Amino acid sequence: MKRYILIFLMLIVFAVFGTLLLISCKPQEVPPSDYIRIHVRANSDSAADQTVKLAVRDAIVQYLAPLSARVKSRDEMWKLLQNKSNEIKKVADDTLYSCGYHYTGRVSLRSEHFPTRTYGDLTLEEGVYDAVIVELGSSTGANWWCVAYPPLCFIAAEETGREEVIYRSWIAKLFDK
């Protein structure tokens, strides 16, 4: 009888610790105020303007990726984006120029309303987020957006008929192990 009681108690202990372990391993929800979005707006919806928008996106992502790798906090990323906004504009303008376009870009950092958007397993609810906004030309065309902090979208994928992005996050990697 003692053996059954001991086994029963061990099962309870394992169940409790197992549940606590599962709870502690669940990703913590991050409030919208902890995110910084990135938003690139095309000059128009023409095929050429949409193509150059993606080229600008790729150039900006390539520029920001190594810089974001050293960032440890949201505030640090916001300061980095503020300090590098002229360089981000230069990257956009250089890309536009090298592709034969005569309009330029504008870069601003501000709070802006975004619709609900899903990035892989992450869904960001509709709301107001801080963002770096890159407007190309008249910026009346379809746009591309993602998350600059935490750095979830700094490796662009090949175009396959629809816009895809490979997401990279050290936070997500912790939970994949």
C-alpha positions in Angstrom: 0.0 0.0 0.0 2.8 2.4 0.8 4.2 1.8 -2.6 1.0 2.9 -4.3 0.8 6.0 -2.1 4.4 6.8 -3.0 3.8 6.4 -6.7 0.6 8.5 -6.5 2.5 11.3 -4.7 5.3 11.1 -7.3 2.7 11.5 -10.1 1.2 14.5 -8.4 4.7 16.1 -8.0 5.5 15.4 -11.6 2.2 16.8 -12.8 2.6 20.0 -10.7 6.2 20.6 -11.8 5.5 19.7 -15.4 2.6 22.2 -15.5 4.8 24.9 -13.9 7.5 24.1 -16.5 5.1 24.4 -19.4 3.7 27.7 -18.0 7.1 29.2 -17.6 8.1 28.2 -21.1 5.2 29.9 -22.8 6.2 33.0 -24.7 5.3 36.2 -22.8 2.9 38.5 -24.6 4.6 41.7 -25.6 2.5 44.9 -25.3 2.2 47.0 -28.5 4.2 49.8 -26.9 7.2 47.5 -26.9 7.2 47.1 -30.7 8.6 49.4 -33.3 7.2 48.9 -36.8 8.8 49.7 -40.2 6.7 50.9 -43.0 7.7 51.5 -46.6 5.1 53.3 -48.8 5.4 53.1 -52.6 5.1 56.1 -54.9 2.1 54.5 -56.7 0.6 51.1 -57.5 2.3 50.8 -60.8 4.4 47.6 -61.3 7.6 49.7 -61.6 6.9 51.6 -58.4 6.0 48.5 -56.5 9.2 46.8 -57.7 11.4 49.7 -56.6 9.6 49.8 -53.3 10.8 46.2 -52.7 14.3 47.1 -53.8 14.3 50.0 -51.3 12.9 47.7 -48.6 15.7 45.2 -49.3 18.3 47.9 -49.1 17.0 49.3 -45.8 16.7 45.9 -44.3 20.3 45.1 -45.4 21.4 48.4 -43.8 19.4 47.9 -40.5 20.1 44.2 -40.0 23.7 44.5 -38.6 22.8 47.6 -36.6 19.8 45.9 -35.0 21.9 42.8 -34.0 23.6 44.9 -31.3 20.4 46.5 -29.9 19.4 45.3 -26.5 16.2 47.2 -25.8 13.3 49.0 -27.5 14.5 52.4 -26.4 18.0 51.7 -27.7 16.4 50.7 -31.1 14.3 53.9 -31.2 17.4 56.0 -30.5 19.3 54.1 -33.2 16.5 54.8 -35.7 16.4 58.4 -34.8 20.2 58.8 -35.1 20.2 56.9 -38.4 17.2 58.4 -40.1 19.3 60.5 -42.5 21.3 57.4 -43.4 18.0 55.4 -44.0 16.8 58.2 -46.3 20.1 58.1 -48.1 19.8 54.3 -48.6 16.3 54.8 -50.0 17.4 57.7 -52.3 20.5 55.9 -53.5 18.4 52.9 -54.3 15.8 55.0 -56.2 18.5 56.8 -58.1 20.4 53.6 -59.0 17.1 52.1 -60.3 16.6 55.2 -62.5 13.9 57.0 -60.5 13.8 60.8 -60.2 11.7 61.0 -57.0 13.2 60.7 -53.5 12.1 59.3 -50.2 11.2 60.8 -46.8 11.9 59.2 -43.5 10.1 60.0 -40.2 9.7 58.4 -36.9 6.2 58.7 -35.3 3.3 56.9 -33.9 0.9 55.5 -36.5 -2.2 53.4 -36.7 -1.7 49.9 -38.1 -4.3 47.2 -38.9 -4.0 43.7 -37.5 -1.1 41.9 -39.1 0.2 38.3 -38.8 3.9 37.6 -39.2 4.2 33.8 -39.1 3.1 32.8 -35.6 3.0 36.3 -34.3 -0.2 38.5 -34.7 0.0 42.2 -33.9 -3.4 43.6 -33.1 -4.7 46.7 -34.7 -3.5 49.7 -32.9 -1.1 52.6 -32.7 2.5 51.7 -32.9 5.8 53.7 -33.0 7.2 53.3 -36.5 9.9 54.4 -38.9 8.0 55.5 -42.0 9.7 55.5 -45.4 7.6 57.4 -48.0 8.7 57.1 -51.6 7.7 59.9 -54.0 4.0 60.7 -53.5 3.6 57.6 -51.3 0.2 56.8 -52.6 0.9 53.2 -53.5 0.6 49.9 -51.7 3.0 49.5 -48.9 5.1 47.0 -47.0 5.5 46.8 -43.2 7.0 44.6 -40.6 8.6 44.8 -37.1 11.9 46.6 -36.6 11.9 45.8 -32.9 12.1 43.2 -31.8 13.9 42.5 -35.1 11.5 40.0 -36.7 11.9 40.8 -40.4 15.4 41.7 -41.4 15.9 39.0 -44.1 13.7 39.4 -47.2 12.7 36.3 -49.1 12.5 35.8 -52.8 9.3 37.0 -54.3 7.0 34.1 -55.1 3.9 35.9 -56.4 3.1 37.3 -53.0 5.1 39.1 -50.4 7.0 36.8 -48.0 9.5 37.5 -45.4 11.7 35.2 -43.4 11.4 36.2 -39.8 14.4 36.1 -37.4 14.1 36.6 -33.7 16.4 35.6 -30.9 13.3 35.5 -28.7 11.6 33.0 -31.0 14.8 30.9 -31.2 14.7 30.5 -27.4 11.3 28.9 -27.6 12.0 26.7 -30.6 14.7 24.7 -28.6 
